[in-house]
Amino acid sequence: MIANDNPALTKASESLYVLNADEMEREFARARAEREAFDNYYTKKTAEQAAQIEKLVSQIEELTATNTSLQAELEKYRQAENAE
């Protein structure tokens, strides 16, 4: 190689190699940090949605129970009306 014959070029190519390796490490670190941030966001969002689903299921169960109770009461009134 040309760099092997010239010490200045050898030093420059080594410096470029080190700089490139450092940049690659920084890029990997950035990518890892972005992935961790996404994982944290996803975990938090999933937990929030699970809590909201639980709350909505509970509300549905309460409303279903109320509806059943009101339907039974309505049926009693209808039977009383028909008995008269």
Secondary structure, 3 states (H helix, E strand, C coil): CHHHHCHHHHHHHHHHHHHHHHHHHHHHHHHHHHHHHHHHHHHHHHHHHHHHHHHHHHHHHHHHHHHHHHHHHHHHHHHHHHHC
